[in-house]
Amino acid sequence: MEVKNSFLKRILSYFVRGLVLVAPLYATALIIWTGIDFLDNIIPINIPISGNQTVYMPGLGGLIIVFGIILLGFFFSTVVPQSFLKLAESIMRRIPLVSLIYYSIKDLILAFVGDKKKFNQPVLVTMYKDTGIKKIGFITQTDLSHLNIQNHVAVYMPLSYSLSGELFIVPVENLSVIESSATDVMKMVISGGVSVKISKEEASEELE
């Protein structure tokens, strides 16, 4: 009986290890394929082979879009005068709804890939001093004088297993800086605390 239980436990252990290997790979491949399929639907590319027959080339439409974005970036960085871009943006700034959508999306993209990245300063925010409960967030604005708010900073707190989050205006004295990689902290928050950077020794112990 003990041999049978030991055998079943070993089979279950192999299944769990296989699931840990397969599930992330499958999810990653699914997300990437969904993105490629979305881009392909924007510019569907069907290559004619003979007569009225065509063959669908997955990824080609997405590749064209990526290449086109690179060309646009090069064109507007080297050919188009910056004064023209500033004029165009000043015109868009005067259009209420367009301005709201355009600059919100632009600032969000620049927060991740721009020269002045946001979400790069993780902090620990004391939410309730009587209980000591804290939340992890990222400072997005240190100067709130345009809102007539002093000694406070804007902290964005992402939600676990979600792309959304909440913005809090937090007193400076309620903050403590987290001395760790912003990427590692973000992964920890998004995964609900499951994804934590560990040493090689700890990793080998977990696999045993």
Buried (B, 14 or more C-beta within 10 A) or exposed (E): EEEEEEEEEEEEEEEEEEEEEEEEEEEEEEEEEEEBEEBBEEEEBEEEEEEEEEEEEEBBBBBBBEEEEEEEEEEEEEEEEEEEEEEEEEEBEEEEEEBEEBEEEEEEEEBEEEEEEBBBBBBBBBEEEEEEEBBBBBBBBEEBEEEEBEEBBBBBBBEEEEEEBEEBEBEEEBBEEBEEEBEBBBBBBBEEEEEEEEEEEEEEEEEE
